[in-house]
Amino acid sequence: MELWIRSQDKTNLILAKDIVVRDGNIKVYKDTELCTTVAMYKTKERALEVLDEIHQRLIDIQTFEHMIGDTDLRWLHKRAVDCVYIMPKE
């Protein structure tokens, strides 16, 4: 399962390994190194709400992949479930 993250300023598209909230910032890690900060919010609570949305997107992707299993239709998940999460402005 993979999820790409598009940064708030739309300048980065990153295949995220780990997504972390620090204060009001959402940071993406690739392997063990910090890749970039993809979003900044006024409060940690808002950043956690966005993290909840990302979490739900991952569940949706995993559920769809499980539904189609190992069939030749696996390529459909890229169209049927949005695998890019665009960080909201605020």
Secondary structure by P-SEA (a helix, b strand, c coil): cbbbbbcccccccccccbbbbcccbbbbbccccccccccccccaaaaaaaaaaaaaaaaaaaaaaaaacccccccccccccccbbbbbcc
